[in-house]
Amino acid sequence: MPAQPATPAPPMAPAQADGCLAVAIRIPVRIVVLVLVVPVRLVWDALAVCGAFLYRNALRPVGRAIGAVLTWLCKAVFVWPWVGLWRYVVVPVGKGLAWLGRGLFVVPATWLYTRVLTPIGHGIAWLGRVLFVIPATWLYARVLTPIGHALWDGLVWLGKAVFVWPWVGLWRYVVVPVGIAIAWLVRTLIVVPAVWLYRAVLTPVGRGIATLLRWIFVVPLVALWRWVLAPAGKAIAVVAREIADAFGHAWRIAGHISLVVGRFLGTLLRWIFVEPVRWVYRTVLTPVGHVLRDALWKPVAAAVRSVGRTTRRALTSARDTVRQTRADIRRMLFGAPREAVPVARREPDTPETRTLGSSTTALMKD
């Protein structure tokens, strides 16, 4: 299928030229608005810079520190005590109670249900089926169902004869003919004269009243809108649009001015305050900090780590001792668990070894 040539885009309509009113009020309005907006923009940018600096260097670190302290405090008050209570008190007690309850209630109840209640229930179910279900089913199918069908057919016929057929005859032979006659009389005596009166009298009178009202109310209002209100609204819209454009233009120019002033003040503050502080940090504080780190901090940190390792070993040994003691107490109270004896599944239980002449299957034996 041959490719179709691309359809050229329709030419864009030229921008509407501004009127003399817009050109006349544009320059004075922009000058006045620029004088009013530049101080406001400078104050706004200064407040924004101060707020960002305060948030970045004061509020956010303080908030993070307060959050960390509150988190640790909440864990120490609400989380760690309950975790220890659950791990070292509730869980062992629950396991002991579960084992005791299983030995005292679950195992006897399971044996009673399996060995006693289930056979008794099966016997009662069989006896009830033989004594009640089978006779009741036969009585329903052979006696009650035919009697019910006969009674239902008689009641249906009687209901039709008493309630349906008389009303159907009354509707068909009395109500329908009378309704047709009444509808014909209403149409002949009321509807046809009313239609003639509407077409011959009311329609011309209504058209005349509508024309009179149009020339009294509608035409003056349209003229007022077209020749007075619409031009005044257009002039007000032009003035408002020019004022809004002037505010936007002045806000952008004030932003550039504020940027230049801010850069100048930033450079001045950097050369007055930041550079001396940086020189002091690099030349004085950094060497002193290295000396303190190598001479004091590293030995103290090594000693603290050694103490921590020793404490962890002691805690681990104490935990192992407590666990072993608890296991010995459980073994003394409840006995050692029964070890499962592995049973060979594929090899025969014969003491003699397998040879080429022997066989372990029923088909190969003599």
Secondary structure, 3 states (H helix, E strand, C coil): CCCCCCCCCCCCCCCCCCCHHHHHHHHHHHHHHHHHHHHHHHHHHHHHHHHHHHHHHHHHHHHHHHHHHHHHHHHHHHHHHHHHHHHHHHHHHHHHHHHHHHHHHHHHHHHHHHHHHHHHHHHHHHHHHHHHHHHHHHHHHHHHHHHHHHHHHHHHHHHHHHHHHHHHHHHHHHHHHHHHHHHHHHHHHHHHHHHHHHHHHHHHHHHHHHHHHHHHHHHHHHHHHHHHHHHHHHHHHHHHHHHHHHHHHHHHHHHHHHHHHHHHHHHHHHHHHHHHHHHHHHHHHHHHHHHHHHHHHHHHHHHHHHHHHHHHHHHHHHHHHHHHHHHHHHHHHHCCCCCCCCCCCCCCCCCCCCCCCCCCCCCCCC
